[in-house]
Amino acid sequence: MTSRYVATFALASTTLLGCGGDDGGTIYTTSAESGVTLGNEETTSNNDSPGDGDGDGDPGDGDPSGDGDGDGDQTKLDTLPDESADDGPDPEDCIQDVDIVFVMDVSTTMGPFFDKLELEIGAVQDTLDLYNLPSPAHYGLVVFVDDYTVVNGGAPYTDIDQLATDFAFWNNFTASNEQTMGGNGNFTWTENSLDGLYAAADEFQWRPESTTLRMIVHTTDDTFWNGPAVGNGVNILHGYAETVALLQDNEIWTFAFADMLGGPGENEDVSMGWFTPYMGMETIPNQTGGTATYIVDVLNNVVSIADTISTSIEESYCEEYPAG
């Protein structure tokens, strides 16, 4: 993955730093007092070449030809380069909007994760407040069991408190052991992550990919149905490869909180697709620029949800999306 930008946080002032040249002049570079480091502007000197550019033709005075016209090509050490010259876009100028959609398993075992997410979601907003965003962050929510629901009709939340209110609703829902759309109970431990991810990529009102960091934060503690199929009486619409392809086509970075073991006895391998390949295909996070975090580490207070999401934002903000 090749970086095309450097993330811009709250604006940092710059200070000129000087160091002495061999002839008593000053070579200047720039550095930031805080935030990201700006690229240095370098001036060069040829201290072993003749001349000091005074045009008198004496050896060693900046007139390599010795003809007295003082046309040596050195850069003077006591002046800055011409800043009016166009040397291409400045990487520190990158700013992006940020869209984050949470794709959440709301089956019965997910309540404790929701408890922590409700407490920490404000810290995610605090992190985004450190960035020089052109407009407020947009959030979305998709929930799933064997079926799925695109909450708020795919329209974004711009108020973090409204999102937290819906988190609380779906947290309470986890105790129901029902499908998100009603109709029948949840009697299987396999869930429908793929349709949830596909719906988030397809139905959320994302802002333009050219100016927006598009992220999904996905959470589940079990494995998934691979469609098209019928699971627990529910039509499973989408398969693994087509879901990944849509995420890639829409340039959506996908970060997962998932588990290694799950199932009724908590001893079934549920790592495939998140931490290990699935049917010979790389994991969803690996194919979409993201990472996977052990959900059990969140529940055991080893890692913070907010810190993990904040790191994910930092690692993808103004970065070029990996090729599919």
Buried (B, 14 or more C-beta within 10 A) or exposed (E): EEEEBBBBBEEBEEEEEEEEBEEEBBBBBBEBEEBEEBEEEEBEBEEEEBBBBEBEBBEEBBBBEEEEEBEBEBBEBEEBEEEEEEEEEEBBEBBBBBBBBBBBBBBBBBBBBBBBBBBBBEBBBEBBEBBBBEEBBBBBBBBBBBBBBBBBEBEBBEEBEEBBEBBBEBBEBBEBEBBBEEEBBBEBBBBBBBBBBBBBBBBBEBBEBEEBBBBBBBBBBBBBBBBEEEBBEBBBBBBBBBBBBBBBEBBBBBBBBBBBBBBEEEEBEBBBBBBEEBEEBEBBBBBBBBBBBBBBBBBEEEBBBBEBBBBBBBBBBBBEBBEE
